[in-house]
Structures are given as structure tokens and as C-alpha cells.
Amino acid sequence: MLITIPDLLSPGQVQAIRSKLDAAEWIDGRVTAGYQSMLAKDNMQIPEGHPVAQQVGELILQTLGSNLLFISAALPAKVFPPLFNRYSGGQSFGTHVDNSIRHVKGTSHRVRSDLSATLFFSAPEEYDGGELVVEDTYGIHSVKLPAGHMVVYPSSSLHHVRPVTRGARVSSFFWIQSMVRDDGERTLLFDLDNVTQRITAEEPSSPNAVRLTGLYHNLLRRWAEV
């Protein structure tokens, strides 16, 4: 399941964050790549633990915690501290699958990568190329979103970033460990949650809304790991 989270950050927030990111230190992005990804990865990143990365990352995590669409789609248990990358001058990231387990630098914490997320900080008209291309059981998706919008997709998917031939593509990327690791089960719960909310809004006193809510929580109780 690939889900777009629109307007996660406001234009004002995006502008303030871009100023901080553009002024920060950038290093070779291969420092966070696994062996396979290192062969395909060509971009720049802000170092993990950099003060700007920590400050902006905290804002992103706080915003995610109150975004109902993200919570419904991801059912997050853990979120890896957001990282930040930039593509320019023909840089790209070849086809790869994200590592299954991510270690939080400087801690003993680990996050299983059930879902991958990209939050865009560059507007589409600022750069040419740079589309995130995700391959899953439902086909091939090309993603290039407005600044402040985010895409979430299964980390098990093959994906790549096309070369940026003009301008710069700046974004945040991170991983989510879901309470429900299976993408099919998570998709069923997301669809059921949407239907339940729609019926509740249209018929607040409907017994069907109560039954659907019970069904949702019984399935979540069966599948969730907490």
C-alpha cells in the first residue's frame, strides 16, 4: 500500500526548515547505505546526530504523532529519527530494497523497517527528474510531491530515485516499524478504518458503525505486536 500524506507541514514550516537544511553541513550519502545500496546510491546527506537534523527531526516526529491519516495508514510502533538527503547534478539512487533492520546511531535501539517514508522539501518546479519510483504488487508508481507532502510505502518494495538533472531535490527520509508488520493486514485495517469513519460521520447512531468499530479493534487485537 502506497499512501500520500498531504500537507504534513505548512508552507511556512517548509520555508523555515529549508533555510536550516541549506545552511547545514552535507556529506556523502553512502555513509548510511548497506552494501547493496552503497553500489547504487549517489546523493548527499546531513550527518546523523547533526543539531539541525535533530531539531527538524523532532518537529517531524511531533507532527506525525498528531496526523490521523499517517496513524491510520502506518499504525506506528516506532519511527526511526528522520534523516535528510539532497540530489543534484545528475545524482540518483538505483533500484534497491531498504535494509530490514535500522540501528539508531549512538543507542541500543533498533527499528524494523516495515514502511519507508519520504517527506519532500523541494517543490516539483524547483528540479527536473528526481522522481521516487516504487514497484509493488499493484504496479509501478512514480512519486514527485509538493513540498510539505509525504509518501509512505512498504520497505520491502523495490524502489529508486531518478537522476536530478536541474536544481536540487531536498527531502527527509525515515522508516516506520508498524504494530502490524504484514502489509496486506495493514491495508485491510486502513480500508476498514476509512469505511467506519465514513459511516460514523453519515449515520452517528447507526449500529453498523459500532459493529465495524468492534471488527476493526478485534482484528487489530489479533494482528498487532506491541
C-alpha positions in Angstrom: 0.0 0.0 0.0 1.4 3.4 -1.1 -0.2 6.4 0.8 0.3 10.1 0.2 0.1 12.3 3.3 -0.7 15.8 2.0 0.3 19.0 3.8 2.1 17.3 6.6 4.0 20.6 7.0 2.7 24.1 6.2 4.4 26.3 3.6 5.8 28.4 6.4 7.3 25.4 8.2 8.8 24.2 4.9 10.4 27.5 4.2 11.9 27.7 7.7 13.2 24.2 7.5 14.7 24.6 4.1 16.7 27.6 5.4 18.1 25.5 8.2 18.9 22.5 5.9 20.5 24.6 3.1 22.9 26.1 5.7 23.8 22.8 7.3 26.8 20.5 6.7 26.3 17.9 3.9 28.3 14.7 3.4 28.4 11.7 1.1 25.1 9.9 1.5 26.7 6.4 1.3 27.5 6.7 5.0 24.1 5.2 5.8 23.9 2.7 3.0 24.2 -1.1 3.2 26.5 -3.0 0.9 24.0 -3.4 -1.9 22.6 0.2 -1.6 26.1 1.7 -1.5 26.7 0.5 -5.0 23.6 2.3 -6.2 23.5 5.4 -4.0 24.7 8.8 -5.2 23.5 11.7 -3.1 24.3 14.0 -0.1 23.1 13.8 3.5 23.2 15.7 6.7 25.2 13.7 9.2 23.1 11.7 11.7 23.1 13.5 15.0 23.7 16.9 13.5 21.9 19.6 15.5 19.8 20.7 12.6 18.8 17.1 11.8 17.8 16.6 15.4 15.8 19.8 15.6 13.9 19.3 12.4 13.5 15.6 13.0 11.8 16.3 16.4 9.4 18.7 14.6 8.6 16.0 12.0 8.0 13.3 14.7 5.7 15.6 16.7 3.7 16.4 13.6 3.4 12.7 12.7 2.1 12.0 16.1 -1.0 14.2 15.5 -1.6 13.3 11.9 -4.6 10.9 11.8 -4.1 9.8 8.2 -0.5 8.7 9.0 -1.5 6.9 12.2 -4.4 5.1 10.4 -2.2 4.0 7.5 1.1 3.2 9.3 -0.1 2.1 12.8 3.3 3.1 14.0 5.1 1.4 16.9 8.5 3.0 16.3 9.7 5.7 14.0 13.4 6.0 13.0 14.8 9.5 13.6 14.4 11.4 10.3 17.4 11.7 8.0 17.8 14.3 5.3 19.2 14.0 1.7 19.8 16.1 -1.4 20.1 15.1 -5.0 21.6 17.5 -7.7 23.9 17.5 -10.7 22.7 14.2 -12.0 22.7 12.3 -8.7 20.4 9.4 -8.3 19.7 6.2 -6.3 19.5 3.0 -8.3 17.0 0.2 -7.7 17.3 -1.3 -4.2 15.3 -2.6 -1.2 15.8 -0.9 2.2 17.6 -2.8 5.0 15.2 -4.7 7.2 16.6 -3.5 10.5 17.9 0.0 11.2 20.1 0.8 14.2 19.6 4.2 15.8 23.1 5.6 15.9 24.5 6.1 19.4 21.9 4.0 21.1 20.9 0.3 21.5 17.6 0.9 19.8 16.6 -0.9 16.6 13.7 -0.3 14.2 12.3 -2.9 11.9 11.6 -1.2 8.6 8.1 -2.2 7.7 7.4 1.2 6.0 9.6 3.8 4.3 8.7 7.5 4.1 9.9 10.4 2.0 8.9 14.0 3.0 9.6 16.5 0.3 11.1 19.9 1.0 11.6 21.0 -2.7 8.7 22.0 -4.9 8.4 20.0 -8.1 9.1 23.0 -10.3 12.5 23.5 -8.5 14.1 20.5 -10.1 13.9 18.1 -13.1 13.9 14.4 -12.5 14.2 13.1 -9.0 11.0 11.0 -9.1 10.8 8.3 -6.5 9.7 5.2 -8.4 8.2 2.4 -6.3 7.5 -1.1 -7.6 4.9 -3.2 -5.7 2.3 -5.8 -6.3 -0.1 -3.1 -7.6 2.4 -1.8 -10.3 4.9 0.9 -10.7 4.3 4.3 -9.0 6.2 7.5 -9.9 6.1 10.0 -7.0 7.1 13.7 -7.1 5.1 15.6 -4.5 4.7 19.2 -3.5 6.9 20.5 -0.6 5.5 19.5 2.7 3.8 16.4 1.4 5.0 12.9 2.3 4.7 9.4 0.8 4.7 6.2 2.8 5.2 2.8 1.1 6.3 -0.8 2.1 10.0 -1.0 2.8 10.0 -4.4 1.0 9.3 -2.7 -2.3 11.9 -2.3 -5.0 12.4 1.5 -5.5 14.8 4.0 -6.9 15.2 7.8 -7.4 15.7 9.1 -10.9 18.6 11.4 -11.7 18.1 15.1 -10.9 19.2 17.0 -14.0 18.3 20.5 -12.9 18.1 22.1 -9.4 18.1 20.2 -6.2 15.7 17.7 -4.6 15.8 18.1 -0.8 13.8 15.7 1.4 13.7 13.8 4.6 13.5 10.0 4.7 13.0 7.5 7.5 11.4 4.2 8.4 8.5 3.0 10.5 8.1 -0.1 12.5 4.3 -0.8 12.4 2.3 -2.6 15.1 1.1 -4.7 12.2 4.1 -5.9 10.1 2.1 -7.5 7.3 1.3 -5.0 4.5 -1.9 -6.9 3.5 -3.3 -6.9 7.0 -2.3 -3.3 7.5 -4.1 -2.4 4.2 -7.3 -4.2 5.3 -7.3 -2.3 8.6 -6.8 1.0 6.9 -9.7 0.4 4.5 -11.9 -0.8 7.3 -11.0 2.3 9.4 -11.9 4.6 6.5 -15.3 2.9 5.9 -16.0 3.0 9.7 -15.2 6.7 9.9 -17.4 7.5 6.9 -20.4 5.6 8.2 -20.0 7.2 11.7 -19.9 10.6 10.1 -23.0 10.0 7.9 -25.0 7.9 10.5 -23.7 8.6 14.0 -26.3 6.4 15.7 -26.0 3.5 13.2 -25.4 0.1 14.9 -23.3 -0.7 11.9 -20.8 1.8 13.0 -20.5 0.1 16.3 -20.1 -3.3 14.7 -17.5 -2.1 12.3 -15.5 -0.4 15.1 -15.6 -3.7 17.0 -14.5 -5.6 14.0 -11.6 -3.2 13.5 -10.4 -3.5 17.0 -10.8 -7.2 17.2 -8.6 -7.6 14.0 -6.1 -5.1 15.4 -6.0 -7.1 18.6 -5.3 -10.3 16.7 -2.6 -8.9 14.4 -0.9 -6.2 16.5 2.5 -6.5 18.2 3.1 -4.0 21.0 
